[in-house]
Amino acid sequence: MSETTLTADERSCCHLLSELFLDIVLEDDDYKYVATGLRELALSLDQIEHMFWYEVYPILIYNIAITAGEWIQFDMDWLCGEIETRRAKTLLNAIRTSWLPISWGLWSGMVSKLWDEVKKRYLQLQERSLQRTAIPFSHRRIRSDSLLTPQDPSTAIQFSHRRMRSDSLLTP
């Protein structure tokens, strides 16, 4: 696979990021959908952000910059083909890339909000994922501690009874 060819995850990333450039009012669920899909890809947040600003943005910015009616979605073969073409090291692509900072200056106010909303939700999902993996360990620790020292005095009898039974099984 050449360096200009998009991987399956990069294609999926392009599809998800293109949702942000449709000429529609995006709602919270739209941002969550995009962020959730991006979290499932084998791409880092830095790679995704690079694809947003350097590959998807230059091709799709004019769809939201110039109001031309609502689109349902972009043709993914077309979008990915455009990105692969622009990845090739040619003079034309070097010139296009040199104009990006000017384009960002013109449209970044509008587009930065889109990226910031997705990034915020992506990081929230990442944090929740980390918390979920930590809960089972701490939950087990709490349960084992509660078996060693009963918190409720009414369970002290049951606790000592269980302990005596297990001790009696070990020594005749």
C-alpha positions as CSV (number, residue, x, y, z in Angstrom):
1,M,0.0,0.0,0.0
2,S,1.5,3.4,-1.0
3,E,1.7,6.2,1.5
4,T,-1.0,8.1,-0.4
5,T,-3.5,5.2,-0.1
6,L,-6.0,5.6,2.8
7,T,-6.3,2.7,5.3
8,A,-9.7,1.3,6.2
9,D,-9.6,3.3,9.5
10,E,-8.6,6.5,7.7
11,R,-11.5,6.0,5.3
12,S,-13.8,5.6,8.2
13,C,-12.3,8.7,9.8
14,C,-12.9,10.7,6.7
15,H,-16.5,9.6,6.5
16,L,-17.1,10.5,10.2
17,L,-15.3,13.9,9.9
18,S,-17.2,14.7,6.7
19,E,-20.4,14.7,8.8
20,L,-19.2,17.9,10.3
21,F,-19.1,19.6,6.9
22,L,-22.7,19.0,5.9
23,D,-24.7,22.2,5.6
24,I,-27.0,21.4,8.5
25,V,-27.2,22.5,12.1
26,L,-25.3,20.0,14.2
27,E,-26.8,18.9,17.5
28,D,-25.2,17.2,20.5
29,D,-26.2,13.7,19.2
30,D,-24.3,14.4,16.0
31,Y,-21.1,15.3,17.8
32,K,-21.5,12.2,20.0
33,Y,-22.0,10.0,17.0
34,V,-18.8,11.3,15.3
35,A,-16.7,11.1,18.5
36,T,-18.0,7.6,19.3
37,G,-17.1,6.4,15.8
38,L,-13.7,8.0,16.0
39,R,-12.9,6.4,19.3
40,E,-13.4,2.9,17.8
41,L,-10.7,3.5,15.1
42,A,-7.1,2.5,15.5
43,L,-6.0,6.2,15.1
44,S,-4.7,8.5,17.7
45,L,-6.4,11.8,18.5
46,D,-3.4,13.6,16.9
47,Q,-3.8,11.6,13.7
48,I,-7.5,12.3,13.6
49,E,-7.0,16.0,14.2
50,H,-4.3,16.1,11.4
51,M,-6.8,14.4,9.0
52,F,-9.5,16.9,10.0
53,W,-7.3,20.1,9.4
54,Y,-5.0,18.9,6.5
55,E,-7.1,16.4,4.6
56,V,-10.9,16.7,5.1
57,Y,-11.1,20.4,5.8
58,P,-9.4,21.7,2.6
59,I,-11.7,19.6,0.5
60,L,-15.0,20.2,2.3
61,I,-14.7,23.7,3.8
62,Y,-16.6,25.4,0.9
63,N,-19.6,23.2,1.6
64,I,-20.3,25.1,4.8
65,A,-18.6,28.3,3.9
66,I,-20.9,28.9,0.9
67,T,-24.5,28.0,1.6
68,A,-25.8,25.9,-1.2
69,G,-28.5,23.8,0.4
70,E,-28.6,20.8,2.6
71,W,-26.6,17.6,1.7
72,I,-27.4,14.2,3.1
73,Q,-23.8,13.0,2.9
74,F,-20.7,13.1,0.7
75,D,-19.7,10.4,-1.7
76,M,-16.9,8.6,0.2
77,D,-15.2,7.3,-2.9
78,W,-14.9,10.8,-4.2
79,L,-13.7,12.3,-0.9
80,C,-11.2,9.6,-0.2
81,G,-10.0,9.8,-3.8
82,E,-9.5,13.6,-3.4
83,I,-7.5,13.0,-0.2
84,E,-5.3,10.4,-1.8
85,T,-4.7,12.7,-4.8
86,R,-3.7,15.5,-2.5
87,R,-1.4,13.2,-0.5
88,A,0.8,12.8,-3.5
89,K,3.9,14.9,-3.5
90,T,3.3,17.2,-6.4
91,L,3.9,20.9,-7.0
92,L,0.1,21.6,-7.2
93,N,-0.4,19.9,-3.8
94,A,2.5,21.9,-2.3
95,I,0.9,25.1,-3.5
96,R,-2.5,24.0,-2.1
97,T,-0.9,23.2,1.3
98,S,0.8,26.6,1.4
99,W,-2.6,28.3,1.2
100,L,-4.0,26.4,4.1
101,P,-3.0,28.9,6.8
102,I,-4.8,31.6,4.9
103,S,-7.9,29.4,4.6
104,W,-7.7,28.6,8.4
105,G,-7.5,32.4,9.1
106,L,-10.7,32.9,7.1
107,W,-12.8,30.0,8.2
108,S,-11.2,28.7,11.5
109,G,-13.8,30.5,13.7
110,M,-16.6,28.5,12.2
111,V,-14.7,25.2,11.8
112,S,-12.7,25.3,15.1
113,K,-16.0,25.0,17.0
114,L,-16.9,21.9,15.1
115,W,-13.5,20.3,15.9
116,D,-13.6,21.5,19.5
117,E,-17.0,19.9,20.1
118,V,-15.9,16.5,18.7
119,K,-12.6,16.6,20.5
120,K,-14.4,17.4,23.8
121,R,-16.7,14.4,23.4
122,Y,-13.9,12.2,22.3
123,L,-11.9,13.0,25.4
124,Q,-15.0,12.5,27.6
125,L,-15.5,9.0,26.1
126,Q,-11.8,8.3,26.6
127,E,-12.1,9.3,30.3
128,R,-15.2,7.2,30.8
129,S,-13.5,4.3,29.2
130,L,-10.6,4.6,31.6
131,Q,-12.9,4.9,34.6
132,R,-14.8,1.8,33.5
133,T,-11.7,-0.2,33.5
134,A,-10.7,1.0,36.9
135,I,-14.1,0.3,38.6
136,P,-13.9,-3.5,38.6
137,F,-10.6,-3.5,40.4
138,S,-11.7,-1.0,43.1
139,H,-15.0,-2.8,43.4
140,R,-13.3,-6.1,44.1
141,R,-11.1,-4.4,46.6
142,I,-14.1,-3.0,48.5
143,R,-15.9,-6.4,48.5
144,S,-12.8,-8.2,49.8
145,D,-12.3,-5.6,52.5
146,S,-15.9,-5.8,53.6
147,L,-15.5,-9.6,54.1
148,L,-12.5,-9.1,56.3
149,T,-14.0,-6.4,58.5
150,P,-17.8,-6.2,58.7
151,Q,-19.2,-2.7,58.6
152,D,-22.6,-3.5,60.1
153,P,-22.6,-4.9,63.6
154,S,-25.6,-7.1,62.8
155,T,-23.4,-9.0,60.2
156,A,-20.6,-9.6,62.8
157,I,-22.3,-12.8,63.9
158,Q,-22.7,-14.1,60.3
159,F,-19.1,-13.0,59.6
160,S,-17.6,-14.9,62.5
161,H,-19.9,-17.9,61.8
162,R,-18.5,-18.1,58.3
163,R,-15.0,-17.7,59.5
164,M,-15.5,-20.4,62.1
165,R,-16.9,-22.8,59.5
166,S,-14.0,-22.2,57.1
167,D,-11.5,-22.6,60.0
168,S,-13.2,-25.9,61.1
169,L,-12.8,-27.2,57.6
170,L,-9.1,-26.6,57.6
171,T,-8.4,-28.2,61.0
172,P,-10.2,-31.1,62.5
